[in-house]
Protein backbone atom coordinates (compact mmCIF):
# COMPACT_ATOMS: atom_id res chain seq x y z
CA UNK A 1 0.00 0.00 0.00
CA UNK A 2 2.85 2.34 0.76
CA UNK A 3 4.26 1.83 -2.72
CA UNK A 4 0.87 2.57 -4.31
CA UNK A 5 0.55 5.77 -2.27
CA UNK A 6 3.99 6.88 -3.44
CA UNK A 7 2.96 6.37 -7.07
CA UNK A 8 -0.23 8.38 -6.54
CA UNK A 9 1.63 11.15 -4.76
CA UNK A 10 4.20 11.35 -7.53
CA UNK A 11 1.54 11.58 -10.22
CA UNK A 12 -0.17 14.38 -8.28
CA UNK A 13 3.11 16.26 -8.01
CA UNK A 14 3.88 15.94 -11.74
CA UNK A 15 4.38 19.42 -13.18
CA UNK A 16 4.91 21.07 -9.80
CA UNK A 17 7.21 24.09 -9.96
CA UNK A 18 10.09 24.81 -7.56
CA UNK A 19 11.98 28.06 -7.14
CA UNK A 20 15.52 28.77 -5.99
CA UNK A 21 18.47 26.69 -7.21
CA UNK A 22 21.06 25.65 -4.67
CA UNK A 23 23.98 25.55 -7.12
CA UNK A 24 24.81 26.30 -10.76
CA UNK A 25 27.95 24.69 -12.16
CA UNK A 26 28.56 24.91 -15.91
CA UNK A 27 25.58 23.28 -17.67
CA UNK A 28 24.36 21.75 -14.38
CA UNK A 29 21.75 23.17 -12.00
CA UNK A 30 21.06 21.69 -8.56
CA UNK A 31 17.72 22.00 -6.78
CA UNK A 32 17.01 20.86 -3.20
CA UNK A 33 13.79 19.78 -1.48
CA UNK A 34 11.89 18.50 -4.51
CA UNK A 35 9.46 15.61 -4.76
CA UNK A 36 10.92 12.23 -5.91
CA UNK A 37 11.81 12.64 -9.58
CA UNK A 38 13.00 10.06 -12.10
CA UNK A 39 16.36 9.75 -13.82
CA UNK A 40 16.21 11.23 -17.32
CA UNK A 41 12.99 13.15 -16.57
CA UNK A 42 12.41 16.25 -18.67
CA UNK A 43 12.60 19.60 -16.87
CA UNK A 44 11.43 23.08 -17.85
CA UNK A 45 13.69 25.78 -16.41
CA UNK A 46 12.52 29.41 -16.18
CA UNK A 47 15.06 32.22 -15.70
CA UNK A 48 14.41 35.41 -13.75
CA UNK A 49 13.61 37.30 -16.97
CA UNK A 50 10.94 34.76 -17.92
CA UNK A 51 12.96 32.99 -20.64
CA UNK A 52 12.57 29.20 -20.71
CA UNK A 53 15.09 26.44 -21.22
CA UNK A 54 14.77 22.68 -21.26
CA UNK A 55 16.83 20.22 -19.27
CA UNK A 56 17.03 16.62 -18.17
CA UNK A 57 17.50 15.03 -14.77
CA UNK A 58 21.06 13.73 -14.62
CA UNK A 59 21.13 12.59 -11.02
CA UNK A 60 18.64 12.40 -8.17
CA UNK A 61 18.84 11.70 -4.45
CA UNK A 62 16.91 12.41 -1.27
CA UNK A 63 18.80 15.67 -0.81
CA UNK A 64 18.98 17.24 -4.29
CA UNK A 65 18.31 16.84 -7.98
CA UNK A 66 20.97 17.55 -10.63
CA UNK A 67 19.63 18.83 -13.96
CA UNK A 68 21.65 19.28 -17.16
CA UNK A 69 20.42 22.27 -19.18
CA UNK A 70 20.47 21.78 -22.96
CA UNK A 71 20.71 25.45 -23.90
CA UNK A 72 23.32 26.30 -21.26
CA UNK A 73 22.89 28.15 -17.96
CA UNK A 74 23.53 31.72 -19.17
CA UNK A 75 20.98 34.08 -17.63
CA UNK A 76 20.16 31.81 -14.68
CA UNK A 77 20.76 32.86 -11.07
CA UNK A 78 20.25 30.98 -7.82
CA UNK A 79 17.24 32.79 -6.23
CA UNK A 80 15.10 33.34 -9.35
CA UNK A 81 15.57 30.04 -11.19
CA UNK A 82 12.38 27.97 -11.39
CA UNK A 83 12.09 24.30 -12.28
CA UNK A 84 9.08 22.31 -13.37
CA UNK A 85 9.50 18.55 -13.58
CA UNK A 86 7.37 17.18 -16.42
CA UNK A 87 7.28 13.54 -15.32
CA UNK A 88 8.36 12.17 -18.72
CA UNK A 89 11.67 11.55 -20.52
CA UNK A 90 13.10 13.65 -23.33
CA UNK A 91 11.31 12.69 -26.51
CA UNK A 92 11.49 13.38 -30.24
CA UNK A 93 8.51 13.93 -32.51
CA UNK A 94 9.32 11.52 -35.36
CA UNK A 95 8.17 11.73 -38.97
CA UNK A 96 9.63 10.73 -42.32
CA UNK A 97 9.29 14.40 -43.28
CA UNK A 98 12.48 14.95 -41.26
CA UNK A 99 14.33 13.62 -44.31
CA UNK A 100 15.59 16.61 -46.25
CA UNK A 101 15.67 18.78 -43.11
CA UNK A 102 18.56 20.30 -41.17
CA UNK A 103 18.02 20.25 -37.39
CA UNK A 104 19.97 20.91 -34.23
CA UNK A 105 20.94 18.20 -31.77
CA UNK A 106 17.49 18.24 -30.14
CA UNK A 107 15.60 17.85 -33.42
CA UNK A 108 14.60 21.54 -33.69
CA UNK A 109 14.72 23.28 -37.06
CA UNK A 110 18.04 24.78 -38.15
CA UNK A 111 17.11 25.39 -41.80
CA UNK A 112 14.61 28.20 -41.27
CA UNK A 113 11.52 26.03 -41.58
CA UNK A 114 9.04 25.06 -38.89
CA UNK A 115 10.08 22.47 -36.32
CA UNK A 116 9.28 18.97 -37.63
CA UNK A 117 6.13 17.61 -36.00
CA UNK A 118 5.08 14.00 -36.26
CA UNK A 119 2.12 12.11 -34.91
CA UNK A 120 4.25 10.18 -32.43
CA UNK A 121 6.67 11.08 -29.65
CA UNK A 122 9.56 8.67 -29.04
CA UNK A 123 11.84 8.46 -26.00
CA UNK A 124 15.29 9.46 -27.27
CA UNK A 125 16.87 6.75 -25.11
CA UNK A 126 15.25 4.13 -27.33
CA UNK A 127 13.60 0.86 -26.45
CA UNK A 128 15.66 -2.28 -25.75
CA UNK A 129 15.63 -4.93 -28.46
CA UNK A 130 15.21 -8.54 -27.43
CA UNK A 131 18.51 -10.19 -28.47
CA UNK A 132 16.65 -13.29 -29.68
CA UNK A 133 14.68 -11.17 -32.17
CA UNK A 134 17.80 -9.80 -33.87
CA UNK A 135 18.73 -11.06 -37.32
CA UNK A 136 22.37 -11.68 -38.21
CA UNK A 137 23.63 -8.98 -40.64
CA UNK A 138 24.38 -10.44 -44.08
CA UNK A 139 23.49 -7.97 -46.87
CA UNK A 140 26.21 -5.99 -48.62
CA UNK A 141 26.10 -2.17 -48.72
CA UNK A 142 28.04 -0.70 -51.66
CA UNK A 143 29.79 2.56 -50.74
CA UNK A 144 31.47 3.02 -54.13
CA UNK A 145 34.87 3.20 -52.38
CA UNK A 146 37.16 0.35 -53.43
CA UNK A 147 39.15 -0.10 -50.25
CA UNK A 148 35.96 -0.34 -48.17
CA UNK A 149 33.89 -2.46 -50.57
CA UNK A 150 36.78 -4.75 -51.46
CA UNK A 151 38.63 -5.20 -48.16
CA UNK A 152 36.55 -3.90 -45.21
CA UNK A 153 33.08 -4.52 -46.58
CA UNK A 154 30.15 -2.78 -44.89
CA UNK A 155 27.22 -5.08 -44.09
CA UNK A 156 23.62 -4.04 -43.48
CA UNK A 157 22.98 -3.80 -39.73
CA UNK A 158 26.69 -3.55 -38.88
CA UNK A 159 28.44 -0.94 -36.75
CA UNK A 160 31.78 -0.13 -38.40
CA UNK A 161 33.67 2.86 -36.96
CA UNK A 162 36.20 5.04 -38.79
CA UNK A 163 39.30 5.86 -36.70
CA UNK A 164 40.80 9.10 -37.99
CA UNK A 165 42.93 11.98 -36.72
CA UNK A 166 42.81 15.77 -36.67
CA UNK A 167 43.27 17.25 -40.12
CA UNK A 168 42.57 14.00 -41.99
CA UNK A 169 39.75 13.88 -44.59
CA UNK A 170 37.21 11.87 -42.58
CA UNK A 171 34.50 14.47 -43.19
CA UNK A 172 35.00 14.21 -46.94
CA UNK A 173 34.78 10.42 -46.71
CA UNK A 174 31.62 10.65 -44.60
CA UNK A 175 29.97 12.95 -47.16
CA UNK A 176 31.04 10.69 -50.02
CA UNK A 177 29.62 7.58 -48.34
CA UNK A 178 26.37 9.42 -47.60
CA UNK A 179 26.09 10.33 -51.30
CA UNK A 180 27.05 6.99 -52.77
CA UNK A 181 25.88 4.27 -50.36
CA UNK A 182 23.28 1.90 -51.75
CA UNK A 183 21.90 -1.58 -51.15
CA UNK A 184 22.72 -3.81 -54.09
CA UNK A 185 20.11 -5.57 -56.15
CA UNK A 186 16.96 -4.19 -54.60
CA UNK A 187 14.54 -1.34 -54.75
CA UNK A 188 16.48 -0.22 -51.75
CA UNK A 189 14.39 2.30 -49.88
CA UNK A 190 17.58 3.82 -48.52
CA UNK A 191 17.92 6.77 -46.12
CA UNK A 192 20.79 8.55 -44.38
CA UNK A 193 20.66 9.96 -40.85
CA UNK A 194 23.67 12.21 -40.32
CA UNK A 195 24.62 13.38 -36.82
CA UNK A 196 27.45 15.91 -36.38
CA UNK A 197 28.59 16.79 -32.86
CA UNK A 198 30.74 19.79 -31.96
CA UNK A 199 31.58 20.62 -35.59
CA UNK A 200 32.60 24.08 -36.76
CA UNK A 201 30.21 26.13 -38.87
CA UNK A 202 32.30 25.73 -42.05
CA UNK A 203 32.22 21.95 -41.70
CA UNK A 204 28.46 21.96 -41.13
CA UNK A 205 28.04 24.15 -44.23
CA UNK A 206 30.28 21.78 -46.17
CA UNK A 207 27.98 18.85 -45.40
CA UNK A 208 24.83 20.77 -46.31
CA UNK A 209 26.30 22.16 -49.55
CA UNK A 210 27.70 18.75 -50.52
CA UNK A 211 24.32 17.04 -50.12
CA UNK A 212 22.44 19.86 -51.87
CA UNK A 213 24.79 19.98 -54.86
CA UNK A 214 24.57 16.23 -55.45
CA UNK A 215 20.80 16.10 -54.98
CA UNK A 216 20.78 13.64 -52.07
CA UNK A 217 19.68 16.07 -49.34
CA UNK A 218 16.04 15.03 -49.76
CA UNK A 219 17.04 11.58 -48.53
CA UNK A 220 19.20 12.79 -45.63
CA UNK A 221 18.20 13.97 -42.14
CA UNK A 222 20.95 16.15 -40.68
CA UNK A 223 21.31 16.70 -36.94
CA UNK A 224 23.96 19.41 -36.47
CA UNK A 225 25.30 20.38 -33.05
CA UNK A 226 27.80 23.15 -33.73
CA UNK A 227 30.99 23.86 -31.81
CA UNK A 228 29.52 27.00 -30.23
CA UNK A 229 26.34 25.22 -29.11
CA UNK A 230 26.20 24.12 -25.46
CA UNK A 231 28.37 21.05 -25.06
CA UNK A 232 25.54 19.26 -23.28
CA UNK A 233 23.65 19.15 -26.59
CA UNK A 234 26.34 16.86 -27.99
CA UNK A 235 25.39 14.15 -25.53
CA UNK A 236 21.81 14.19 -26.85
CA UNK A 237 22.53 14.47 -30.60
CA UNK A 238 23.36 10.81 -31.34
CA UNK A 239 20.31 9.69 -29.36
CA UNK A 240 17.88 11.93 -31.25
CA UNK A 241 19.43 10.85 -34.56
CA UNK A 242 19.11 7.16 -33.65
CA UNK A 243 15.52 7.68 -32.48
CA UNK A 244 14.61 8.89 -35.96
CA UNK A 245 16.64 6.06 -37.50
CA UNK A 246 14.69 3.48 -35.48
CA UNK A 247 11.42 4.96 -36.64
CA UNK A 248 12.48 5.00 -40.31
CA UNK A 249 13.91 1.47 -40.15
CA UNK A 250 11.49 -0.48 -37.99
CA UNK A 251 8.26 1.46 -38.63
CA UNK A 252 8.77 2.60 -42.23
CA UNK A 253 10.86 -0.31 -43.51
CA UNK A 254 13.82 1.77 -44.73
CA UNK A 255 17.45 0.72 -44.88
CA UNK A 256 19.03 3.45 -42.74
CA UNK A 257 22.71 4.36 -42.64
CA UNK A 258 23.60 6.43 -39.55
CA UNK A 259 26.83 8.44 -39.82
CA UNK A 260 27.99 10.07 -36.57
CA UNK A 261 30.91 12.48 -36.40
CA UNK A 262 32.79 13.19 -34.20
CA UNK A 263 32.32 10.68 -31.37
CA UNK A 264 35.41 12.11 -29.68
CA UNK A 265 33.54 15.41 -29.16
CA UNK A 266 30.68 13.39 -27.64
CA UNK A 267 33.06 11.68 -25.20
CA UNK A 268 34.72 14.98 -24.29
CA UNK A 269 31.30 16.33 -23.28
CA UNK A 270 30.74 13.27 -21.09
CA UNK A 271 34.12 13.88 -19.43
CA UNK A 272 33.27 17.56 -18.86
CA UNK A 273 29.95 16.70 -17.18
CA UNK A 274 31.56 13.94 -15.13
CA UNK A 275 34.22 16.36 -13.86
CA UNK A 276 31.61 18.97 -12.90
CA UNK A 277 29.73 16.32 -10.93
CA UNK A 278 32.89 15.42 -9.04
CA UNK A 279 32.87 11.80 -10.15
CA UNK A 280 35.95 9.64 -9.70
CA UNK A 281 37.71 9.62 -13.08
CA UNK A 282 38.86 6.53 -14.93
CA UNK A 283 41.42 6.33 -17.76
CA UNK A 284 42.64 9.78 -18.90
CA UNK A 285 39.90 11.46 -16.86
CA UNK A 286 36.95 9.86 -18.68
CA UNK A 287 34.10 8.53 -16.53
CA UNK A 288 34.12 4.87 -15.60
CA UNK A 289 30.81 4.37 -17.41
CA UNK A 290 32.22 5.49 -20.80
CA UNK A 291 32.08 1.90 -22.12
CA UNK A 292 28.44 1.32 -21.19
CA UNK A 293 27.48 4.79 -22.42
CA UNK A 294 29.02 4.17 -25.84
CA UNK A 295 27.44 0.72 -25.94
CA UNK A 296 23.99 2.31 -25.44
CA UNK A 297 24.56 4.19 -28.69
CA UNK A 298 26.35 1.60 -30.80
CA UNK A 299 23.98 -1.23 -29.94
CA UNK A 300 21.04 0.69 -31.41
CA UNK A 301 21.85 -0.82 -34.79
CA UNK A 302 20.98 -4.05 -36.52
CA UNK A 303 18.04 -5.91 -38.03
CA UNK A 304 14.93 -7.28 -36.29
CA UNK A 305 13.19 -10.46 -37.37
CA UNK A 306 9.92 -9.72 -39.14
CA UNK A 307 10.92 -6.13 -39.95
CA UNK A 308 12.13 -5.18 -43.42
CA UNK A 309 14.27 -2.22 -42.31
CA UNK A 310 17.74 -2.07 -40.81
CA UNK A 311 20.10 0.37 -39.07
CA UNK A 312 23.77 0.44 -40.04
CA UNK A 313 26.19 2.68 -38.15
CA UNK A 314 29.36 4.42 -39.32
CA UNK A 315 30.61 6.34 -36.27
CA UNK A 316 33.66 8.53 -36.93
CA UNK A 317 36.09 9.45 -34.20
CA UNK A 318 39.35 11.39 -34.25
CA UNK A 319 42.01 9.65 -32.19
CA UNK A 320 43.80 12.11 -29.87
CA UNK A 321 47.46 12.22 -30.97
CA UNK A 322 46.63 9.45 -33.50
CA UNK A 323 46.73 7.02 -30.55
CA UNK A 324 44.64 3.94 -31.36
CA UNK A 325 45.08 2.74 -27.76
CA UNK A 326 43.35 5.89 -26.40
CA UNK A 327 40.23 5.00 -24.35
CA UNK A 328 37.76 6.22 -26.99
CA UNK A 329 38.96 4.08 -29.96
CA UNK A 330 39.96 1.29 -27.58
CA UNK A 331 36.49 0.92 -26.05
CA UNK A 332 34.80 1.53 -29.40
CA UNK A 333 36.75 -1.38 -30.86
CA UNK A 334 35.40 -3.72 -28.17
CA UNK A 335 31.78 -2.80 -28.90
CA UNK A 336 31.77 -2.56 -32.69
CA UNK A 337 32.42 -5.10 -35.45
CA UNK A 338 35.72 -3.90 -36.86
CA UNK A 339 37.28 -0.57 -37.75
CA UNK A 340 38.53 1.50 -40.69
CA UNK A 341 41.81 3.21 -39.76
CA UNK A 342 43.16 6.37 -41.41
CA UNK A 343 46.90 6.78 -41.99
CA UNK A 344 48.65 10.16 -41.82
CA UNK A 345 51.57 9.04 -43.99
CA UNK A 346 49.25 8.01 -46.84
CA UNK A 347 47.44 11.32 -46.52
CA UNK A 348 50.79 13.12 -46.79
CA UNK A 349 51.33 11.32 -50.12
CA UNK A 350 47.95 12.62 -51.40
CA UNK A 351 46.28 9.20 -51.29
CA UNK A 352 42.52 9.50 -50.78
CA UNK A 353 40.98 7.93 -48.81
CA UNK A 354 44.14 7.44 -46.72
CA UNK A 355 43.02 4.12 -45.21
CA UNK A 356 45.65 1.84 -43.70
CA UNK A 357 44.37 -1.63 -44.60
CA UNK A 358 46.67 -3.50 -42.19
CA UNK A 359 44.85 -2.60 -38.93
CA UNK A 360 41.48 -2.20 -40.69
CA UNK A 361 38.96 -5.01 -40.74
CA UNK A 362 35.27 -5.79 -40.97
CA UNK A 363 34.38 -8.75 -38.75
CA UNK A 364 31.07 -9.36 -40.54
CA UNK A 365 32.54 -9.10 -44.04
CA UNK A 366 32.83 -12.86 -44.58
CA UNK A 367 29.06 -13.30 -44.18
CA UNK A 368 28.09 -10.63 -46.74
CA UNK A 369 30.39 -11.32 -49.69
CA UNK A 370 30.84 -14.11 -52.21
CA UNK A 371 28.65 -15.75 -54.78
CA UNK A 372 25.12 -14.36 -54.90
CA UNK A 373 26.11 -11.33 -52.81
CA UNK A 374 29.12 -9.67 -54.46
CA UNK A 375 31.15 -12.09 -56.61
CA UNK A 376 32.40 -15.62 -56.08
CA UNK A 377 36.09 -14.64 -56.08
CA UNK A 378 35.68 -11.77 -53.58
CA UNK A 379 36.56 -13.62 -50.32
CA UNK A 380 39.81 -15.16 -51.64
CA UNK A 381 40.70 -11.99 -53.56
CA UNK A 382 40.41 -9.86 -50.42
CA UNK A 383 42.56 -12.28 -48.42
CA UNK A 384 45.21 -12.20 -51.14
CA UNK A 385 45.27 -8.40 -51.20
CA UNK A 386 45.84 -8.29 -47.44
CA UNK A 387 48.60 -10.90 -47.62
CA UNK A 388 50.38 -9.37 -50.61
CA UNK A 389 50.26 -5.81 -49.30
CA UNK A 390 51.54 -7.01 -45.93
CA UNK A 391 54.56 -8.50 -47.72
CA UNK A 392 55.10 -5.18 -49.52
CA UNK A 393 55.79 -3.54 -46.18
CA UNK A 394 58.40 -6.21 -45.35
CA UNK A 395 60.09 -5.68 -48.73
CA UNK A 396 60.13 -1.89 -48.28
CA UNK A 397 61.69 -2.28 -44.83
CA UNK A 398 64.33 -4.59 -46.30
CA UNK A 399 65.04 -2.12 -49.11
CA UNK A 400 65.59 0.67 -46.59
CA UNK A 401 68.35 -1.44 -45.03
CA UNK A 402 70.15 -3.07 -47.99
CA UNK A 403 69.02 -0.80 -50.84
CA UNK A 404 66.61 -1.54 -53.68
CA UNK A 405 69.38 -2.70 -56.01
CA UNK A 406 69.96 -5.72 -53.75
CA UNK A 407 66.34 -6.90 -53.93
CA UNK A 408 65.32 -9.95 -55.92
CA UNK A 409 63.23 -9.71 -59.08
CA UNK A 410 60.14 -10.87 -57.18
CA UNK A 411 60.78 -8.24 -54.50
CA UNK A 412 60.84 -5.56 -57.18
CA UNK A 413 57.48 -6.83 -58.44
CA UNK A 414 56.08 -6.54 -54.90
CA UNK A 415 57.23 -2.90 -54.74
CA UNK A 416 55.54 -2.29 -58.09
CA UNK A 417 52.39 -4.00 -56.81
CA UNK A 418 52.44 -1.83 -53.66
CA UNK A 419 52.69 1.38 -55.68
CA UNK A 420 49.84 0.29 -57.99
CA UNK A 421 47.72 -0.79 -55.01
CA UNK A 422 48.12 2.56 -53.23
CA UNK A 423 47.77 4.88 -56.22
CA UNK A 424 45.21 3.00 -58.35
CA UNK A 425 43.18 0.73 -56.06
CA UNK A 426 43.29 2.58 -52.75
CA UNK A 427 43.34 6.06 -54.25
CA UNK A 428 40.25 7.42 -55.99
CA UNK A 429 38.70 10.82 -56.49
CA UNK A 430 36.16 12.35 -54.12
CA UNK A 431 33.37 12.08 -56.69
CA UNK A 432 34.28 8.64 -58.07
CA UNK A 433 31.66 5.96 -57.46
CA UNK A 434 33.00 2.49 -58.30
CA UNK A 435 30.78 -0.57 -58.57
CA UNK A 436 31.86 -3.74 -56.79
CA UNK A 437 32.71 -5.29 -60.17
CA UNK A 438 35.02 -2.37 -60.98
CA UNK A 439 36.63 -2.70 -57.56
CA UNK A 440 37.27 -6.44 -57.92
CA UNK A 441 38.58 -6.09 -61.49
CA UNK A 442 40.96 -3.37 -60.29
CA UNK A 443 42.16 -5.71 -57.53
CA UNK A 444 42.96 -8.33 -60.18
CA UNK A 445 44.87 -5.68 -62.17
CA UNK A 446 47.00 -5.10 -59.07
CA UNK A 447 47.59 -8.79 -58.29
CA UNK A 448 48.39 -9.57 -61.92
CA UNK A 449 51.64 -7.61 -61.44
CA UNK A 450 52.84 -10.50 -59.25
CA UNK A 451 53.77 -13.97 -60.54
CA UNK A 452 50.79 -16.34 -60.35
CA UNK A 453 52.73 -18.69 -58.05
CA UNK A 454 52.77 -15.91 -55.43
CA UNK A 455 48.96 -15.88 -55.30
CA UNK A 456 48.60 -18.76 -52.87
CA UNK A 457 45.28 -17.65 -51.36
CA UNK A 458 43.44 -17.88 -54.68
CA UNK A 459 42.22 -21.08 -56.32
CA UNK A 460 43.55 -22.27 -59.66
CA UNK A 461 40.10 -21.75 -61.18
CA UNK A 462 39.99 -18.11 -59.98
CA UNK A 463 43.50 -17.43 -61.31
CA UNK A 464 42.68 -19.04 -64.65
CA UNK A 465 39.52 -16.93 -65.02
CA UNK A 466 40.72 -13.53 -63.79
CA UNK A 467 44.56 -13.40 -63.77
CA UNK A 468 45.88 -10.95 -66.38
CA UNK A 469 49.62 -11.58 -66.13
BELNOR-V402814 format. One record per run of one state. SS is the DSSP state (a for helix, b for strand, c for the rest). FROM is the first residue (numbers start at 1). TO is the last residue. Records with the same first field share a line. If there is no record, write none. Layout:
SS = FROM-TO ; FROM-TO
//
This chain:
c = 1-1 ; 14-16 ; 20-22 ; 26-27 ; 33-40 ; 47-51 ; 61-63 ; 70-81 ; 90-90 ; 95-95 ; 99-101 ; 104-108 ; 110-119 ; 124-130 ; 136-139 ; 143-145 ; 152-153 ; 156-158 ; 160-160 ; 165-169 ; 181-181 ; 184-189 ; 200-200 ; 214-216 ; 227-230 ; 252-254 ; 262-262 ; 277-280 ; 282-282 ; 286-286 ; 288-289 ; 299-301 ; 305-309 ; 319-319 ; 323-326 ; 336-337 ; 343-343 ; 349-354 ; 356-360 ; 363-364 ; 368-377 ; 403-403 ; 407-408 ; 427-435 ; 448-451 ; 455-459 ; 467-469
a = 2-13 ; 96-98 ; 131-133 ; 146-151 ; 170-180 ; 201-213 ; 217-219 ; 231-251 ; 263-276 ; 283-285 ; 290-298 ; 320-322 ; 327-335 ; 344-348 ; 365-367 ; 378-402 ; 404-406 ; 409-426 ; 436-447 ; 452-454 ; 460-466
b = 17-19 ; 23-25 ; 28-32 ; 41-46 ; 52-60 ; 64-69 ; 82-89 ; 91-94 ; 102-103 ; 109-109 ; 120-123 ; 134-135 ; 140-142 ; 154-155 ; 159-159 ; 161-164 ; 182-183 ; 190-199 ; 220-226 ; 255-261 ; 281-281 ; 287-287 ; 302-304 ; 310-318 ; 338-342 ; 355-355 ; 361-362
//
